[in-house]
Amino acid sequence: MEKTHPIRELMDKESLTCLSVSHDWRSGRICWRASYEWDDSISWADYQKTFTIESCLAASPRYFGHATVLEMFGSNGSEDVRKEIEELLKAGRHQGIDFFREPSFDITFMNNMHSNILGIRNGMHAIRAGGIRRHPLADPEMEVIVDGLNLARAMSFKNGAAEIPFGGCKCTVHSDEISMGDMERLGFLAYCLDRSRFFTGPDMGFPPELADVFHEHFTANITGGKKGPLGPTGTPTAYGVYLAIKAAAEFRYGDPHLREKKVLIQGLGAVGYPLAELLIKKERCPLIVSDVDEAVIQRLKQDFPEADVTEVDPGVVLDTPADIFAPCAMGGIISDEEIPRLKYDIIFGSANNVLAAHSQEEEIALAKRLAERDILYQVEWVHNIAGVMAGYEEYMHGEEADRGRLYAHIERVCGEGVRENLREAERLGITPTEYAYRKIEKRIYPDLTPSS
């Protein structure tokens, strides 16, 4: 019988608090390490009060090297899981994963590390940047790992495109929902975050209010809370996507104005809702919207009774014709199987990893399939990057973070930057996705020749 939570089972059986795998994409070497570093008597609510990330938290710490960890996988019947993780790291040229486990809370914190190249000399505690996302315990563990690795890879390119000095990573928290008043669990997550040396912002399953609690009690390595100087990052992200859609419309139709164009928005969450607001207020274009939460659709209609808003069931989104499709929910929705039935001119949205791909080679191949269908598409990390720009502005300047400086940055990168990406791709006779990868990958993989 296939195990649904093999890493959790292994770590709990072997009494491990930490499990790490490192991958050198230059040589192909893989290294596993494991340890027991804290006792169950630790009060995580006291993090940064009575102890820090450098404190000794176990009366009898234990450390295990590569050969011993391989034996652990074998004796636990998880050899296939180890090999699958290693293949994923190799396929995406990832640097590794750190697993931190607190069994008393049934929480596994995963630091999915793609690259540190852009951040290793930035002079700051954090050398990577990426969001923090929670998956419920019902989700199979390998799905959580795959999601985290795909998002981490996208973050390396997103940070490069956003012109900020940080490598890429993604934190996935595998646990039940965590309340804002649960200082024990939040203290543990803050410890893991600081130890992982990245700064983050809220993503799915991790509301902005939790970021405020983190920031107030435990760590400055999180931005994007509602009480922060710039507020949640969904609004600036939506503005960047809006500018990108207009640039794409200008490229495709010869006119950036969208009044006569029908836009389908999948997901009215932290980004999708403010994107819908922008399209209604500034473009007055007809919208088709879809969300699993019927209440948010009704709220949009009530907020804008004059708007032309039609709703469709989430199950038929990809079968619904529109001029422009803006996916703003979960990623991995477009594969080889879906492409033949799509009826859009443009696909530009905020969802991460829209294409169901595990490597940039797979992503480029799927983008070519879309181009063959005469659908204008570019990988989303070129234009859904205003959130990380906002996080960078807040991380660097704290309470002095400036909204005007941020929005000027967004307009340059998500407006003119997108227009340049589309023009250059056309000049070279390749897809905008392939051109974007060519442009950024030589910075992330300096020892490799860019994709041909």
C-alpha positions in Angstrom: 0.0 0.0 0.0 1.4 3.4 -1.0 2.2 5.7 1.9 0.5 9.1 1.8 2.9 10.8 4.3 6.2 8.9 4.0 8.5 11.7 5.2 6.3 12.3 8.3 6.3 8.6 9.1 10.0 8.2 8.6 10.8 11.3 10.8 8.5 10.3 13.6 9.6 6.6 13.6 13.3 7.6 13.7 12.7 10.5 16.1 14.1 13.1 13.7 13.3 16.8 13.9 15.3 17.7 10.8 15.8 16.0 7.5 17.7 17.6 4.6 18.6 16.7 1.0 21.1 18.8 -1.0 21.6 18.6 -4.7 24.5 20.1 -6.7 23.1 20.6 -10.2 26.6 21.1 -11.6 27.9 17.7 -10.6 24.7 15.9 -10.0 25.7 14.9 -6.4 23.0 14.3 -3.8 23.6 14.4 0.0 21.1 13.5 2.7 21.4 14.5 6.4 19.2 14.1 9.4 19.2 15.1 13.1 17.3 15.3 16.4 17.8 18.9 17.6 15.0 19.8 20.0 13.1 18.1 22.8 9.4 18.0 23.1 9.6 20.2 26.2 10.5 23.3 24.1 8.0 26.2 24.5 8.0 27.6 20.9 6.1 30.6 22.1 9.4 31.7 23.8 11.3 31.8 20.5 13.4 35.0 20.4 12.7 35.5 24.1 14.6 32.7 25.8 16.3 31.1 22.8 17.2 31.8 19.1 18.0 29.7 16.0 21.5 29.2 17.4 20.5 27.7 20.8 20.9 24.1 21.8 17.4 22.8 22.3 18.0 19.1 22.9 19.6 17.5 26.0 21.1 14.8 23.8 21.2 16.0 20.1 21.9 13.3 17.5 23.2 13.8 13.9 23.2 11.3 11.0 25.1 11.3 7.7 24.2 10.3 4.2 24.7 6.6 4.4 22.7 6.3 7.6 19.8 8.3 6.2 19.7 6.0 3.1 19.4 3.0 5.5 16.5 4.8 7.2 14.6 5.1 4.0 15.3 1.5 3.2 14.3 0.1 6.6 11.1 2.2 6.5 10.1 1.0 3.0 10.4 4.5 1.5 13.2 3.9 -1.0 11.0 4.8 -3.9 10.1 8.1 -2.2 13.7 9.0 -1.8 14.4 8.3 -5.4 11.4 10.3 -6.6 12.5 13.3 -4.6 16.0 13.0 -6.0 14.6 12.8 -9.6 12.5 15.9 -8.9 15.5 17.9 -7.7 17.5 16.9 -10.7 14.7 17.7 -13.2 14.3 21.2 -11.8 17.9 21.9 -11.0 16.9 22.5 -7.4 19.4 22.9 -4.6 17.4 20.9 -2.1 14.8 20.6 0.6 14.9 21.1 4.4 12.2 19.3 6.4 11.5 20.5 9.9 9.1 18.4 12.0 7.3 19.1 15.3 5.3 15.9 15.9 3.4 17.3 18.9 1.7 19.7 16.6 1.7 17.3 13.5 3.4 20.1 11.5 6.0 19.5 8.8 7.7 22.7 7.5 9.4 22.3 4.1 11.9 24.8 2.8 12.0 24.1 -0.9 15.2 25.6 -2.2 15.7 26.2 -5.9 18.6 28.6 -6.1 20.7 31.0 -4.0 22.8 32.5 -6.8 21.1 35.9 -6.8 21.3 36.3 -3.1 24.5 34.8 -1.8 26.3 38.2 -1.7 23.4 40.5 -0.9 24.7 41.2 2.7 21.4 40.3 4.4 20.2 37.4 6.6 17.8 36.2 3.9 19.4 35.0 0.7 16.2 33.6 -0.8 12.7 34.9 -1.1 9.4 33.0 -1.7 5.9 32.7 -0.3 4.7 30.6 2.6 1.8 28.3 1.7 -0.2 25.8 3.9 -1.4 22.5 2.7 -4.0 20.6 4.8 -2.9 17.3 6.2 -5.4 15.5 4.0 -3.2 16.4 1.0 -0.7 13.6 0.1 2.8 14.5 1.0 4.3 14.0 -2.4 1.8 16.4 -3.9 2.9 19.0 -1.3 6.6 18.4 -2.2 5.9 18.7 -5.9 3.9 21.9 -5.5 6.7 23.4 -3.3 9.5 22.5 -5.7 7.6 23.8 -8.7 6.8 27.1 -6.9 10.4 27.4 -5.7 11.7 27.1 -9.3 9.3 29.8 -10.4 10.5 32.0 -7.6 14.1 32.0 -8.8 13.0 33.3 -12.2 10.4 35.6 -10.6 13.0 37.3 -8.4 15.3 37.6 -11.3 12.6 39.2 -13.5 11.6 41.5 -10.5 15.2 42.6 -10.3 15.7 41.9 -6.6 18.8 40.3 -5.1 17.4 37.1 -3.8 17.4 33.5 -4.9 14.3 31.5 -5.1 12.5 29.2 -2.7 9.0 28.3 -1.4 7.9 27.3 2.1 5.1 24.7 2.3 3.6 24.0 5.7 1.8 20.7 6.0 -0.6 21.0 8.9 -4.1 21.7 10.0 -5.3 25.3 10.0 -3.3 27.5 12.5 -5.1 30.2 14.5 -3.7 33.7 15.0 -3.5 33.2 18.7 -1.6 29.9 18.6 1.8 31.2 19.7 3.3 27.8 20.1 2.8 26.8 16.5 3.6 30.2 15.1 6.7 30.3 17.2 7.8 27.0 15.7 7.2 28.2 12.1 9.0 31.4 12.8 12.0 29.5 14.1 12.0 27.3 10.9 11.6 30.4 8.7 14.6 32.2 10.3 16.7 29.1 10.3 16.0 28.7 6.6 17.4 32.1 5.7 14.6 33.4 3.5 12.1 36.1 3.7 8.5 35.3 2.8 5.0 36.6 2.4 1.5 35.0 2.8 0.3 32.6 0.1 -2.7 30.2 -0.1 -3.8 28.8 3.3 -1.7 31.5 5.1 -3.7 34.7 5.6 -2.1 38.1 5.9 -3.2 38.5 9.5 -0.8 35.6 10.4 2.0 37.6 8.9 1.2 40.5 11.3 1.5 38.2 14.3 4.8 36.7 13.0 6.2 40.2 12.6 5.0 41.5 15.9 6.2 38.6 18.1 8.9 36.6 16.3 10.6 37.7 13.1 11.1 40.4 10.6 11.6 37.9 7.8 8.0 38.1 6.7 6.1 40.9 4.9 2.7 41.5 3.4 0.6 41.7 6.6 -2.5 43.9 6.7 -0.7 46.1 9.3 2.4 46.5 7.2 3.2 49.8 5.5 2.1 48.5 2.1 -0.6 46.1 3.2 -1.3 42.7 1.6 0.6 42.0 -1.6 -2.5 40.9 -3.6 -3.4 44.4 -4.7 0.0 45.4 -6.2 0.2 41.9 -7.8 -3.2 42.5 -9.4 -2.0 45.9 -10.7 1.0 44.2 -12.3 -1.2 41.6 -14.0 -3.5 44.3 -15.2 -0.7 46.2 -16.9 0.6 42.9 -18.4 -2.9 42.1 -19.8 -3.0 45.5 -21.4 0.4 45.1 -22.9 -0.6 41.7 -24.3 -3.8 43.2 -25.7 -1.8 45.9 -27.4 0.5 43.3 -28.9 -2.3 41.0 -30.0 -5.0 43.4 -31.1 -3.0 46.6 -31.7 -4.9 48.4 -29.0 -4.4 48.2 -25.2 -8.0 49.2 -24.4 -10.2 46.2 -23.4 -13.7 47.7 -23.4 -14.9 45.3 -26.1 -13.0 42.3 -24.9 -14.4 39.5 -22.7 -12.1 38.6 -19.8 -12.5 35.3 -17.9 -11.1 35.4 -14.4 -10.7 32.1 -12.6 -10.5 32.8 -8.9 -11.6 35.9 -7.0 -9.2 35.7 -4.2 -6.4 38.0 -3.0 -5.4 38.9 -6.6 -8.4 37.9 -8.7 -10.8 40.2 -6.9 -8.7 43.4 -7.2 -7.9 42.5 -10.8 -11.7 42.3 -11.5 -12.0 45.7 -9.8 -9.4 47.2 -12.0 -10.9 45.8 -15.2 -14.4 47.1 -14.2 -13.3 50.5 -13.1 -10.6 51.3 -15.8 -11.7 49.2 -18.8 -15.5 48.6 -18.3 -15.1 45.3 -20.1 -17.5 42.4 -19.7 -16.2 39.8 -17.2 -16.8 36.1 -16.8 -15.9 35.0 -13.3 -15.5 31.7 -11.5 -14.8 30.8 -7.9 -15.5 27.9 -5.5 -16.9 30.5 -3.1 -20.3 31.7 -4.4 -20.3 34.5 -1.8 -17.3 36.3 -3.3 -19.0 36.4 -6.7 -22.1 37.9 -5.2 -20.0 40.4 -3.4 -18.5 41.5 -6.7 -21.9 41.9 -8.3 -23.1 43.9 -5.3 -20.0 46.1 -5.2 -20.4 46.8 -9.0 -24.0 46.5 -9.9 -23.4 48.4 -13.2 -20.8 45.9 -14.4 -21.4 43.2 -17.0 -20.5 40.2 -14.9 -21.4 36.6 -15.7 -20.5 33.6 -13.6 -19.6 30.1 -14.6 -19.1 26.9 -12.6 -15.5 26.1 -11.7 -15.7 22.8 -13.5 -16.3 24.3 -16.9 -13.8 27.2 -16.9 -11.5 25.7 -19.5 -14.5 25.0 -21.8 -15.8 28.6 -21.6 -14.8 30.9 -24.6 -13.4 34.3 -23.9 -11.0 36.8 -25.5 -8.7 36.8 -22.5 -8.3 34.2 -19.8 -6.8 35.3 -16.5 -6.2 32.3 -14.2 -5.9 33.6 -10.6 -6.3 30.4 -8.6 -4.4 27.2 -8.3 -1.8 26.3 -10.9 -1.1 23.2 -13.0 -4.4 23.6 -14.9 -3.2 23.4 -18.5 -1.6 20.3 -19.8 -1.4 18.7 -23.3 -4.8 17.3 -22.8 -6.5 20.7 -22.2 -4.8 22.8 -24.9 -6.8 21.5 -27.9 -10.1 22.7 -26.4 -9.1 26.2 -25.2 -10.9 29.1 -26.9 -8.9 32.2 -25.9 -6.7 34.7 -27.7 -4.6 35.5 -24.6 -3.8 33.7 -21.4 -2.3 36.1 -18.8 -3.1 35.7 -15.1 -1.6 35.6 -11.6 -1.7 31.9 -10.8 1.7 30.3 -10.3 2.7 27.4 -12.6 -0.3 27.6 -14.8 1.1 25.0 -17.1 1.3 21.4 -15.7 5.1 21.1 -16.0 7.9 20.0 -13.6 10.8 21.6 -15.4 11.4 24.6 -17.7 11.9 22.3 -20.6 8.4 20.9 -20.1 7.0 24.4 -19.7 8.6 25.7 -22.9 7.2 22.7 -24.8 3.7 23.4 -23.5 4.0 27.1 -24.3 4.9 26.1 -27.9 1.7 24.1 -28.1 -0.3 27.1 -27.0 1.5 29.2 -29.7 0.5 26.6 -32.3 -3.1 27.2 -31.3 -2.5 30.9 -31.8 -2.9 31.7 -28.1 -0.7 34.4 -26.8 0.9 33.3 -23.5 3.9 34.0 -21.4 5.1 32.3 -18.3 3.5 34.0 -15.3 6.6 34.9 -13.4 7.3 37.6 -15.9 4.2 39.6 -14.8 2.8 38.2 -11.5 5.8 39.6 -9.6 4.5 42.8 -8.0 3.9 40.9 -4.8 7.5 40.0 -4.4 8.4 43.6 -5.3 6.2 44.8 -2.5 7.8 42.3 -0.1 11.2 43.5 -1.1 10.3 47.2 -0.6 9.0 46.4 2.8 11.8 44.1 3.8 14.4 46.6 2.8 12.8 49.8 4.1 10.5 48.7 6.9 8.1 51.5 7.9 9.7 53.7 5.3 8.5 51.5 2.5 7.2 53.8 -0.2 4.1 53.0 -2.3 5.1 55.5 -5.1 8.5 53.9 -5.5 6.9 50.4 -5.5 4.3 51.3 -8.2 6.9 52.9 -10.4 8.9 49.7 -10.2 5.7 47.7 -11.1 5.0 49.9 -14.1 8.5 49.6 -15.5 8.7 45.8 -15.1 5.2 44.6 -15.6 4.3 47.2 -18.3 7.3 48.0 -20.4 9.1 44.8 -19.4 6.2 42.7 -20.7 6.1 44.7 -24.0 9.8 44.1 -24.4 9.4 40.4 -23.7 6.7 40.0 -26.4 8.5 42.1 -29.0 11.9 40.3 -28.5 10.2 36.8 -28.6 8.5 37.7 -31.9 11.8 39.1 -33.4 13.6 35.8 -32.5 10.7 33.6 -33.7 10.2 31.9 -30.3 7.5 32.0 -27.6 7.5 34.7 -25.0 8.0 31.9 -22.4 11.2 30.7 -24.0 12.6 34.2 -24.4 11.9 34.9 -20.8 13.8 31.8 -19.7 16.7 32.6 -22.0 17.0 36.0 -20.5 17.0 35.0 -16.8 18.5 31.5 -16.7 22.0 32.6 -17.5 21.9 34.6 -14.2 20.5 31.7 -12.2 22.6 28.9 -13.9 25.8 30.9 -14.7 27.7 27.7 -15.7 25.1 26.5 -18.3 24.5 27.6 -21.8 21.1 29.1 -22.2 18.4 26.9 -23.8 18.5 26.7 -27.5 
